[in-house]
Amino acid sequence: MMKLKELGLLAVMATILFWIVVLICIFVLPLTVSLGAAYFAVTFVLGSFSPNTIEDIALAKMKSISPLAKFATKHRAPLVMAFVLPMSLVFDTFFYLRTQFIVRSNSAPDMHDQRVEEVQRQVKQWIADGSQRPMATARPGWLVISPKYMTYKAGVHKVKVDMYDVLELDEEAMTVRVEPCVSMGQLSHVLTAKGYTIPVLPEMDDLTVGGLICGCGIESSSHLYGLFQATCTQFEIVGADGELHRASEDENPELFRAIPWSYGSLGFLVSATIRIVPAKKFVKLTYTPFDDAAAYCKYFEEQSKLPEGEAALFVEGLVYSKDRAVIMTGNMVDEVGDDAPLNAIGSFWKPWFFKHVESLLTGMGGANDGAEVVEYLPLRDYYHRHTRSIFWEAQDIIPIGNHPLFRLLFGWMMPPKVSFLKLTQTEALHRMYKEQHVIQDMLVPINKLQLSIEKFDEQYQLYPLWLCPMKLFDVPGFVQPKIDEHMFVDIGAYGVPESARRGEFDGEASGKVVEAFVAEHKGFQMLYADSYLSRDEFRSMFDHTLLDKLRKATKAERAFPEPFAKVCHKAGSTADAATGKAKKTN
Ligand SMILES: Cc1cc2nc3c(=O)[nH]c(=O)nc-3n(C[C@H](O)[C@H](O)[C@H](O)COP(=O)(O)OP(=O)(O)OC[C@H]3O[C@@H](n4cnc5c(N)ncnc54)[C@H](O)[C@@H]3O)c2cc1C
């Protein structure tokens, strides 16, 4: 039962939300609808702002399409500006207020126990009903950030795991205990307000703890701390038996090692305990531009491999063409020194971060034209530096999004939520994203960086590329080093390749070439995006020893689809994917 104080707080929050929605309807909606209408009118009369937009590519590939679908495809950008931006604002406001309510009423721990019992009840009911179809979370495909359509969801028994709260901050043990649907934006808000952060804070606001643990998560501090999962000290899952299982280094250590990358194939994660570290207010960031591939690859590797104490806390690279890149190294600091300016890059009127970095390149004619630059960034601005522009995907969705006037008037509403963007995808756009668009992160040994850039250039010619170093610890589990090199680099390619704009790109063929290259060099694919690996290739890239053992021991084989069935195209039909009876292709 809610206490009087909680009811009062809830009433205040509900009132605030009500008035915010009213204000958005009165003041914001007319503004965004006018913007959408103006953009529509201009592009209708004059044509697209840039040649071969993603909408043009989508339409070029559709043989037959109804006039209405064609119209909705061609004019998605104004639709996004008019409606998706204010919808995202309402959703974010609701969530922000909800988090504030939970934190202020301190009601999360009590409610957590009830929510765990509810997950257990659903699993036990599934057992009582004869365990017909395997289970997966009920989280709908449109809500997750991954661009993939979760076809397997149609064939599974869905279990609601609606758990969105930060449970406990333990300042003595230096840990934070959270529920699986807590997002990175939510966590960084709560923790930085108390002077803490987590060692690896993946930067898109909407990424969730559950997805980053059961899938994979990385950030520019991963060369010191490893993947997101490596910073966790305890997991709690509800297994196939409907019981709650706790796993840590000391308690069920094998289960603890098997949960990362398990894609829900062992049970439902209901809580995670993550290490915290003291946060400082700013990041002092040094940008080093290069116009030579060998030089930036060497520098990036050196910086990533410096011993702890000497290494910068953050190392990241943005590659703008095969030869030109900016490598960034940074450390947290308490104050802004007088040796460099403060750049609050997260402010809505500021240029998108990747555009700002690009302006520092040699020979680009930018303000700096190639010299090393130092800046201070507020900590949260640094963490979420790629959020406003969804890395660089937003430039194709809202082509005028980085225009100074747009930023000034509408930048505070950016970015549109990836979930809502998915709802605006027509069939033509869906096919375009599947076949002509690349979203891919590959983890390759860092000594193969230059070779990998050449391979990405040959197959995708897609820039910028994201470089993020990552240490792989030698512990049993799904992903472990197969060679002496333990430092890896995540190479991320996001967007539409130039060849797709010319109508010459085959996403599947290129994807397979890159996958084969990564496998040959003992690397790994980050599985949230397209994977064309066959089951055998998948099982050879990822070590299934521990996962298979535990799935058998805990009777999870019938209860949950195996990871391959969830993440790979070759898993076959929806029904096959759900039951794990995937096509055995080579
Ligand atoms: C635009 C974009 C930007 C991205 N940016 C970054 C980035 O900056 N850094 C980074 O590291 N990654 C990034 N990613 C990839 C991201 O790490 C993965 O998508 C990751 O899996 C988190 O996504 P999610 O929170 O939507 O999880 P989901 O996609 O919902 O979950 C991933 C998997 O985990 C399983 N799972 C989730 N919750 C539970 C649970 N409670 N119990 C059991 N199983 C569960 C699900 O079965 C699912 O298969 C990005 C992806 C996109 C599309």
The ligand as an SDF file (V2000), in Angstrom:
LIG
                    3D

 53 58  0  0  0  0  0  0  0  0999 V2000
   21.7910    3.4620  -32.4400 C   0  0  0  0  0  0  0  0  0  0  0  0
   22.5750    2.5270  -31.5470 C   0  0  0  0  0  0  0  0  0  0  0  0
   23.5590    3.0340  -30.7190 C   0  0  0  0  0  0  0  0  0  0  0  0
   24.2840    2.1880  -29.8940 C   0  0  0  0  0  0  0  0  0  0  0  0
   25.2430    2.7210  -29.1080 N   0  0  0  0  0  0  0  0  0  0  0  0
   25.9770    1.9200  -28.3210 C   0  0  0  0  0  0  0  0  0  0  0  0
   26.9910    2.4470  -27.4770 C   0  0  0  0  0  0  0  0  0  0  0  0
   27.2360    3.6320  -27.4490 O   0  0  0  0  0  0  0  0  0  0  0  0
   27.6830    1.6020  -26.6950 N   0  0  0  0  0  0  0  0  0  0  0  0
   27.4040    0.2680  -26.6900 C   0  0  0  0  0  0  0  0  0  0  0  0
   28.0350   -0.4500  -25.9770 O   0  0  0  0  0  0  0  0  0  0  0  0
   26.4480   -0.2490  -27.4700 N   0  0  0  0  0  0  0  0  0  0  0  0
   25.7300    0.5190  -28.2850 C   0  0  0  0  0  0  0  0  0  0  0  0
   24.7510   -0.0260  -29.0700 N   0  0  0  0  0  0  0  0  0  0  0  0
   24.4870   -1.4820  -29.0470 C   0  0  0  0  0  0  0  0  0  0  0  0
   23.8930   -1.9450  -27.7290 C   0  0  0  0  0  0  0  0  0  0  0  0
   24.9620   -2.2350  -26.8920 O   0  0  0  0  0  0  0  0  0  0  0  0
   23.0420   -3.1870  -27.8160 C   0  0  0  0  0  0  0  0  0  0  0  0
   21.9490   -2.9360  -28.6140 O   0  0  0  0  0  0  0  0  0  0  0  0
   22.7020   -3.6960  -26.4130 C   0  0  0  0  0  0  0  0  0  0  0  0
   22.2610   -5.0260  -26.4850 O   0  0  0  0  0  0  0  0  0  0  0  0
   21.7410   -2.8330  -25.6160 C   0  0  0  0  0  0  0  0  0  0  0  0
   20.4960   -2.6650  -26.2170 O   0  0  0  0  0  0  0  0  0  0  0  0
   19.1080   -2.6240  -25.4280 P   0  0  0  0  0  0  0  0  0  0  0  0
   19.2850   -1.9720  -24.1280 O   0  0  0  0  0  0  0  0  0  0  0  0
   18.0980   -2.0570  -26.3610 O   0  0  0  0  0  0  0  0  0  0  0  0
   18.8510   -4.1670  -25.1140 O   0  0  0  0  0  0  0  0  0  0  0  0
   17.8840   -5.2310  -25.7850 P   0  0  0  0  0  0  0  0  0  0  0  0
   18.1050   -5.1980  -27.2720 O   0  0  0  0  0  0  0  0  0  0  0  0
   16.5340   -5.0890  -25.2540 O   0  0  0  0  0  0  0  0  0  0  0  0
   18.4930   -6.5630  -25.2100 O   0  0  0  0  0  0  0  0  0  0  0  0
   19.5710   -7.2550  -25.7880 C   0  0  0  0  0  0  0  0  0  0  0  0
   19.4100   -8.7340  -25.4980 C   0  0  0  0  0  0  0  0  0  0  0  0
   19.5070   -8.9430  -24.1150 O   0  0  0  0  0  0  0  0  0  0  0  0
   18.4480   -9.7610  -23.6650 C   0  0  0  0  0  0  0  0  0  0  0  0
   17.8860   -9.1660  -22.4510 N   0  0  0  0  0  0  0  0  0  0  0  0
   17.6180   -7.8620  -22.2180 C   0  0  0  0  0  0  0  0  0  0  0  0
   17.0920   -7.7130  -20.9850 N   0  0  0  0  0  0  0  0  0  0  0  0
   17.0280   -8.9490  -20.4420 C   0  0  0  0  0  0  0  0  0  0  0  0
   16.5830   -9.4550  -19.2040 C   0  0  0  0  0  0  0  0  0  0  0  0
   16.0980   -8.6650  -18.2460 N   0  0  0  0  0  0  0  0  0  0  0  0
   16.6530  -10.7740  -18.9860 N   0  0  0  0  0  0  0  0  0  0  0  0
   17.1310  -11.6090  -19.9360 C   0  0  0  0  0  0  0  0  0  0  0  0
   17.5750  -11.1930  -21.1220 N   0  0  0  0  0  0  0  0  0  0  0  0
   17.5190   -9.8830  -21.3820 C   0  0  0  0  0  0  0  0  0  0  0  0
   17.3820   -9.7900  -24.7300 C   0  0  0  0  0  0  0  0  0  0  0  0
   17.0070  -11.1240  -24.9110 O   0  0  0  0  0  0  0  0  0  0  0  0
   18.0650   -9.2840  -25.9550 C   0  0  0  0  0  0  0  0  0  0  0  0
   18.2940  -10.3470  -26.8200 O   0  0  0  0  0  0  0  0  0  0  0  0
   24.0240    0.7990  -29.9040 C   0  0  0  0  0  0  0  0  0  0  0  0
   23.0320    0.2810  -30.7330 C   0  0  0  0  0  0  0  0  0  0  0  0
   22.3120    1.1340  -31.5560 C   0  0  0  0  0  0  0  0  0  0  0  0
   21.2680    0.5650  -32.4470 C   0  0  0  0  0  0  0  0  0  0  0  0
  1  2  1  0
  2  3  1  0
  2 52  2  0
  3  4  2  0
  4  5  1  0
  4 50  1  0
  5  6  2  0
  6  7  1  0
  6 13  1  0
  7  8  2  0
  7  9  1  0
  9 10  1  0
 10 11  2  0
 10 12  1  0
 12 13  2  0
 13 14  1  0
 14 15  1  0
 14 50  1  0
 15 16  1  0
 16 17  1  0
 16 18  1  0
 18 19  1  0
 18 20  1  0
 20 21  1  0
 20 22  1  0
 22 23  1  0
 23 24  1  0
 24 25  2  0
 24 26  1  0
 24 27  1  0
 27 28  1  0
 28 29  2  0
 28 30  1  0
 28 31  1  0
 31 32  1  0
 32 33  1  0
 33 34  1  0
 33 48  1  0
 34 35  1  0
 35 36  1  0
 35 46  1  0
 36 37  1  0
 36 45  1  0
 37 38  2  0
 38 39  1  0
 39 40  1  0
 39 45  2  0
 40 41  1  0
 40 42  2  0
 42 43  1  0
 43 44  2  0
 44 45  1  0
 46 47  1  0
 46 48  1  0
 48 49  1  0
 50 51  2  0
 51 52  1  0
 52 53  1  0
M  END
$$$$
